[in-house]
Amino acid sequence: MFQELDDAVQIEAAQVLAQLPRLVGERKLRTSADPFVIALARVEGLQLVTDEKPTGSMSRPNIPDVCNELGMTAIGVLDLIRREKWMVG
């Protein structure tokens, strides 16, 4: 799924990066899409779902670390499945 990045999301992504620049970096294997995913969730009031685990370090943050720092919640995929009561099979 692709979402067009309107001005509000781009401004929010810039604010996220200004506050937490280590979210992306040259030596990280992370995609630089993370600030935009977080910004979209903030602007649209969406629940952020990720398979990432927190690192507990703001020098090497994952999405859950950043969400916690920004006062947001990020839930795991398994949490989503339980919350939505999805059944497989």
TACORGI-V772348 format. One line per field, one symbol per residue. phi: phi as a letter, one per 40 degrees, with the letter a starting at -180 (. if undefined). A space follows every 50 residues. Layout:
phi->???
//
This chain:
phi->.bbcccdccccccccccccbcccbaccccccccdccccccccccgcccba ccbccgbccacbdcccdcccgbbbbcccccccccfcbbh
//
